[in-house]
Amino acid sequence: MNDIRRTILWVIFGFSLVLLWDQWQVYNGRKPTFMPSAQVAHEDAKKQPVAPEAASNGVPAAAAGGASSTAASGVPAQAAPAPASLKVEVKTDVFKAVINSDGGTLARLELSQYLDQTSQHGLVEWFKRLIGQPTPPDEVRPVTLMEDGSPATRYVAQTGLLNPDDKGPHFPTHLTPMRLKDGPLALADGKDVLEVTFESEPQGGLKYVKTYVFKRGDYSIQVKHQVVNVGDQPRDVQLYLQLVRHGTVPGTTMFGTNTFTGPAFYTEEKKFHKVSFEDIAKKKAEMPPAADNGWVAMVQHYFASAWLLNVPGSEKVKREFRVADLGNNLYSAAMVLHLPQVAPGATQTLDSNLFAGPEEEKKLEALAPGLDLVKDYGIFAIISKPLYWLLDQLHNFLGNWGWAIVALVVLLKAAFYWLNAKAYASMAKMKAINPKIMEMRERLKDKPQEMQQEMMRIYREEKVNPMGGCFPILIQIPVFIALYWVLLSSVEMRHAPWILWIKDLSAPDPWFILPVIMTATSLIQTWLNPTPPDPMQAKLMWIMPLAFSVMFIFFPAGLVLYWITNNALSILQQYVINKRLGVLGDPKKK
């Protein structure tokens, strides 16, 4: 039993060192040594120049060919060279957007109320200044969700028309030049709605009119699509709504976890369905079947974008879901809508919504069925959702996310009080009989079989279960993992202050004070626990808190605060139990 424990502890310790070294390499701007992330894997793709046709032709490829399409297949031919694109800047209270007149594509989107701070003052910056090394000034700018840039940053929302008849004429697409209609481009004071309209020239007998409707305080942009038949023949037409994004995903955290980044789909039949960039590249992506409901999204940490079709009458519109690898580290996810036939002189109108903003659970639930699922809660989502609800209620009462985390841990410790009491009582009994175990091991160190039998006899006589302290804790592990994901995925923690120097619960403690406190609480817990009979195990039990404390330097302050609170309450409960049973301190020194 002891040999197995020793082996497990050494494996954990060794793996922790590997993770720590990898993160230290990343922190210093170098490649991970042992576990290169997807971000590093795509480094070569980011350095290569992207061919314009590969970057822009992805939507029709996805719409025409599905997961196995290439960028070249299904691209509508242009009747004449396109004129120079017009970049239209639009500003509201929550957005600063740039719309490209080619197809009316949303080419850049800044979230004005969410800031992206590139550096923060802390111990590292102070040390650099102390030794005379220059440090870049703080640069605070809005979060850029979408950007029509290099393959490393490209992220756009595109729409257009498709002809179901491959041999028929081409209709206006996201490549088609469109004319901006006169009107305001900024949300004026006292106004709640801003409309920006683009109109194409007729192509294939159809004219495409696209209107963005921005609303004050709303991250859901209404997009109106009008298909006008200016020809003399009825036309069958499809409308595609697509998101094109780079395939670079963030590196994993210390525990090898991170929230999902990539395309996601939802239908009532398939429910929420994520598709990894890796599966798309390998042509192994499993797509939801065609349906008369659902949406398509691009998901990342804290923020998401999604094409929604949730207006009255949209349930009658059949939709197909497709993805494509466009090359150069670019991927597309599309929803293709089958519109009714458009008669000569008639206009077919369809309203959609483009959500682009923070993953605030309550607001996402109100927008569309299942949209709240873009907030990644990991494998224990069924536990994470009620935990987030409770955390949110505590925040509403206390008014501070840091104190809400503390209060939540207090409630969880109270809920598991009796389980923890049994675990700590078992550990206290183990601590009390530890001198007997140590004396017996020394006496029978040359007789391992007899030693094991004698150890089992002592356990029986003292009515001690060596695993009694483990089982109650194992039951709680899913709850604490679920809480970890709640704190990791909640955008509300982003730039949320706690007290004094903690200005952002989602960022590491800039002065490393919380990790130091975390180390102290871990060492106190080690002192309160029974000393392992094996001297090597005993040393390892003191080394491991120090090793893990270094890892916590890179953890968000909110997560470290959660662990500190949990440790402090555990120490208090364990101290009371040990004092009641008379086993405080090291029994060998009594």
N, C-alpha and C positions, 0 to 999 in steps of 0.2 A: 504493500500500500504506500509506504513512504517513498520507495523508489519511483513509483508512478507519479506521485505528487512532485518529487524533485524534478523529474523529467519534464512534466508539464510546466512547472515554474520556469525552468531554464529555457524552454521553447518560447514561452511568453516573453521572457526577458530579452532573449535574442531577437525575436521578431520586433519588439519595441525599439531596440537599438537600430535595426534596419530602417524602420519607419522614421525614426528620429533623424538619422543621417540623410535619408532622402529629402525630408522636409527642410533640413538645413541647407542642402544643396540648392533646392528651389528658392529658399529665402535669399540666398546669395546670388541668384540670377543664373545658376548653372542647371544643367540637365540632371534629373534624378538618376542615381546610379543603378538602383535595383528595380524600380517600378515606374518606368516612363508612363506618363499619363497620355490620354488621347490628344491633349494639347500639344505635347512634344511630338507625338506620332504624325501630326499634321504640319509640322514645322516646315518641311520641304515644300509642301503645297503652298504654304503662305508666302514663301520666298519667290515662287514662280509668278511671272506676269500672267494675268488672265486674259485670254482672248475675248474681245468684246462679244462675239457671237455666242461663246460658251456662257458668258455671264448673263446675257439678256434673253436667250432663247429657251430658257428652261421651262417656262410655264406651259407653252403649247406642247413641249415634249412630254411633260408629266400628264397633261390632259389627254394627249393622243396615244401615249404608249404605256402608261401605268408604271409599275415599279421597274420594269426592264427596259424602259425607254432610254434613248440616248439624247444628248442635247441637239443633235442634228435632225432627228426624225420629227416630222409633223410641224416644223416651223413654217408659219405662213410666209409666203413670198410677198415682198413689197412691190407695189406697182411702179414706184419711183423712189429715188433716194430720199431719205427722210431729211427734212430741214433741221437746223440746229435746235437742240432741245431747249425748252424754256423751263427754268427752275422757278417755281412759284412758292414764295414763303408765306406761310399762314401762321397766325399767332392767336392763341386763346389763353385762358387763365391756367390751363393745365398742359397745353401742348405748344411746342414750337416746331412746326412741320415744314417740310419741303416736298412739293408735289411736282413730279416731272411731267411735262406736257406730252411726252411719248406714252400713250396709253393711260394718262392720268395716274401714273404709278406713285404710290406713297414711298418716296425715296429716302426720307430722313424724318425721324421723329424723336424729339427731345421731350422728356417728362419734366416740366418746369418745377414741379413741387417736390421732386426727388433729386437730391444732390449726390454727386459722385466725387468724394474727396480723395484725391490721389496720394496725399501724405498727411500725417498727423504728428504733432509734437509728442515726444516720448523719450525714453531712456536711450534708445538707439541714436536718435537725432542729437540728443544732448552730448553723447559720447563723441559723435563725429565732429561736432562743433568744438569740443574740448581738445581734440587732437588736431584741429585745424583743417579737417576735411570738409569741403563745401557740401551743403545740403540744399536740395531744391526747395524753393518756396512752396508753401501750401497753395494748391490750386483747386478751387472748388467750382464745379460746373455741373449743369443738369445731367441727369442720366440720359444717355443716348441709347434708346431701345433699337431703333432702325437706322441703317446707314447704307447708302449705295456707294460703298468704297471698294477696297481690295478684297480678295477672297477671304482674308482673315477677319474682315468686319462686315461683309455684305449681308444685308438683311432688309428685304423690301416686301411690300404687299402689292400684288398685281392682279389685274382682272382683264378679261377680254372675251371675245366671241369665237366660237368654233363652228365649223360646218360639219355636221355628222357625215355628210357625203364627202369622202376623201377626194373624189374627182371633181367636186363642185368648186365654185369660186371661194376665195378666201374672204373672211369677214374681218372687221377691225379687231385688233388684239392689243396687248400691252406694248407692241412695237409701233403701233399706228400713231402718227402725229395727231394731236388734238388741239383744238383752239379753246383758250380760256375765255369764258363769258365775262362781261363786265360786272363788277360788283366788289364789295369790300373784301379784304383779305385778313382783317384783324377783328376780333370780337370787341365791339365798342362797349364803353361803359353804359350800363343800363340795358344792354341787349343780352339775351340768353341764348340766341341761336345765330350761327354763321353758316351760310351756304356758299360753296365754291363749286362751280360747274365747268366741266370740260365737254367739248363736242367734237366728234370726228367728222371728216368728210365721208361721203358714202363710199363703201367698198363692198363689192359683191352684191350690190343692191340694198345694203343695210347701213344705217347710220347709228352710231353708238353715242349715247349721252350719259355722262356719269357725274353725279352730284354728291359731294361730301357735305354732310350736315353735322357741324360741330356744336355741342351744347355745353353751356357753362357748367364747370365742375364735373363733367362726365368723361370717363375714359372709353366710352363706347361711341364710336363714330358711325352715324347712320350713312350708308352709301346707297344711293338710288341708281338703279340701272334702267335706262330706257333704250329699247331696240326699235328703231323706226325703219319700216320697209318703204323705201323710196322707189323701188322697182315695180315691175309689172307682173312679177311672179311670186307666189307664196314661198316662204322660206322656213325650213326647219333649222333651228339654231340651238346652240348650247352656250351657256355662260359659265366661265371658269373663274373661281376665286382662289387665289394661290398665295402662299408665303414661300419666299426663297431665302435661305439662310446659310451662312457658313457652317461647316461641320465641326468647328473647334469647340470642345467642351472643357470646362475647368478641371484641373487636377483634383484627385480625391483628397479627403481630409485625412487626419492622422489615423482614423479607424477605417480607412478605405471606403468611406461613404461620402456621397454628395447627392444633392437633389438632381432629378432627371433633367437633361437638356436634350431637346429634339422634338420631332413631330408627335402630335397626339391627335386621336380621333375619338368621336363619340357617336354611337347610335343606340337606340333603345334595345336593339337585339344584341349588339356586341358590347355595349356599355363602354367604359373608358378603356382605350387601347393605345399604348405607347409604342412607337417604332423608333429603334435606334438608328443613328447614322451608319453604324457598322453593318446592320442588317440590310439597309438600303444599298450600300456599296457592294455587298455580297449577293444582292438580288434575292435575299431571303425574307424580305419584308412581307408580313401577313397583313392584308388590308381588310377592313370591314366590307361586307357585301353591300351592294347598292341598296339604298333605303329611301324613304320619304321623310326622314328626319336626321338630325345629327349636325355636327360641326367639325371643323379642322382647326388645329392650333399649332403654334410653335411655343415650346415651354423652355424656361430657363430658371435659374435661381432668382426668386423674388418677383419676377415679371413674366408676362406672357402676352402673346397676341393670338387672336382667334377670329376666323370668319364665321359669323353666326347667321342663321336664317330662322328667326324666331318671331316673325310678324304674322298676323292673321292671314291665312291662305297659303302660307309656305309649306304646310304639311302635305299639300297636293303636288309639290315639286319633287320629282325623283332626282336623287343626287348620287354620284359615284365618287369614290375616294381613291386618290392616286398619289404616289410618290415617285421621285426620280433622282438619280445621281447625275448631276450636270457636269461633273469633272471639276478639277481645280478646287476641291474641298467645298463645293457648293451643292446644296440639296434643296429639293422642292417638295411641298406638300399641297395638294390641290383638292378642291371640291368642285366637281363638274355638275352643273344643273341642266336638266332637260326642260327647256321652255316650250310652251305651246307654239304651234305653227303661227307665223306672223303673216297675215294677209297683206296684199298690196295696199299701201296707204295707211296701214294700221300701225299702232304702237304697242309694244309689249313692255310692261313695267314690272320691275321686281325690286323690292327693298331688302337690303341686308344690313348687318351691323359688323363693323370691324372693331373688336375690343383690343386695346393696346395699352396695358398699364400694369399696376401692381396686383399681386395675387391676394387681394383682400377677400377672405372667404365669404362673408355675408353678401357683399356686392356681387361676387361671382355667382352665388346661388340664385340671386334674383335675375340675372341676365339670361341664363339658359340652363336646361337640365344637365347636370353632371359637370358644368363648367368649373365648379369649385374643386373638382378632382385634379385640376392642373397643379394645385398646390401639393407637392410631393411629401407624403407623410411616411414613406418607407413601408416596410413589411407589416408594421403594426398600426396601419391606418385606422382600423376599427377601434383602437384604444386612443390613438392620437387625437381624433376629432373631438370626443368628449373632454379630453384634457385641455385642448385649445379653448373649447367653450368655457370651461371653468376658469382658465387663465384670463380669458377676455372679461368674464364677469368680475374677477378680482381686480383687473385693471380699471374697469368702470367705477369700482368702489374706491380704490386707492389712488388712482390717477397717475401711477408710475409703473412702468413695465418691470423695472428692477425689483421693487417691493412686491409686485404681483408674483414674480418668480419665487421670491422668498416665501410668500404666503402659500403658494401652491405646494411647495415642498413640505411645509409644515402640515398642511392638510393630508398630503400623501403619507407622511410619517405617522400621523394620527390614525389614518385608515389601516396601516399595516403595523400598528403598535404591538399587538399580541404576537404576530408572526415574528417580528423583530425581537420581542422579549424572549421568545423561546430560543431563537438563534443565539442571542447574547448569553442567555443562561447556560446553554450547552457549551459555548466557548469559555464561559467562566469556570464551569466544572472541569473542562479540559485544562485550564490554567492551574486549577487547584491540585490536580493529580500529576501535574507535569514533573515535580521532583521525583515521584515514584517512577515515572517512565524513564527519566534521565538516569536514575540509579540502576534500574533494571537493564537499560541498554548498555551501560558501562560494564555491568557484571556479566552479561551474556553476549558481549560484542563478537565473540568467536563462535557463537552457536546461533546463527540466524533463525533456524527453524524453531528452536526452543524460545528464542526471543519473541517471535511472532505469537506463539501460543501463550506465553506469559503476558504479553500485551493485551491479548483478547481476554484473559482472565481478569486483569485489572479493570478493564472496561466493564466487564459483567458485574464484578463486585461493587464497583463505584457507581453502577447504573449510568454509564456515560456512553452516548452514541457519538463516535468520532465524526459522523456525517450529519449530526443533528443541527449544527450551525449552518450547513450548506443548503438544505432543502427549503427552509423558509425564505432564504435569500433568492434561490433560483426562481421561486414563484413570482417574485417581484421584478425580475429582470425585464420581462416584456413591457411592464409599465414604465420603467426608467428609460428603456430604449425608445419607447413611444414619446416620452417627454423630451428626450434628446432631439428627436426629429421635429417636434413642435417648435422648439427653440431655434433649430437650424433653418427651418423653412418659412417661418413667419416674417413677412416683410415689415410688420409692426415693430420688430426689434431693430430694424435698420435705422441707424443714427438716433436711436432712442436713448436718452441719458438715464443714469441712475443717480449717483451722488458724486459730488466733488470732481475728481479727475476722470470718472467714467462718463464720457460723453456719447459713447456709441456701444450699446450692448452687443451688436453684431460684429464688432471688431475686437482684436486682442487688446488686453490692458496695455496701454503705451508705457506704463511705468513698472509693469510686472509685479505689482503689489498683490493682486489677487492670486496669481500662481504661487507666490511665496506663502501666503496664508493657506492656500490649498496644500502645499507641502507640509506645513506645520500640522494641519489637522490630520493628514495621512500618517505622519510619524506618531502622533498621539494615539491614533487608532491601532497602529502596530504595537505600541507599548501596552495597550490594554488587551490585545489579543494574546492567546496562549503562545508561549515560545516553542517553536518546533523542536522535537527531540534531536534532529539532525543538525549539527553546528553549521553545515553549509546552508541548509534551508533557513536557519535562523539569520545568518548574514544576508541571504538573499531577500528575506522579508523586510530588512531595513534598507536594502539597496533599491528595491523596486519602487517604493514611493518617491525616491529621489529621481529615478529615471523617468517615471511618469510625470513628475512635476515639471520637468523640462519640456515635455510634450505639451503641457497645458499652456505654455507660453504662447503657442500658436493658436490656441482655442479662442473663440469669441468670448468676450467678458461675461455675457449672459449665461453661457454654459459653465464657465468656471464658478460663477456665483451660485448656480444650481448645485454643483458638486460641493462647494464649501458649506452651503446651508445643510445639505444632506449629511455631510461629514460631522458638522457641529452637533446636529440633533442626534446622530448615531453615537457620538462620543458621550453626550449627556446621558442617553439611555443606558449605554454600556457601563458608564461609570457608576450609575445608581445600582445596577444589577451586581457588578463586581463588588461594590462596597457592602451590599446586603449579604453577599456570600463570603465576604472576607478574603477576597483574592486580589486586592489592589496591589500594583507594583509587581516586581519580579519575585516570585516565591523563593527563588534560590537565595535571595539576599535577606530573607527574613530570619 
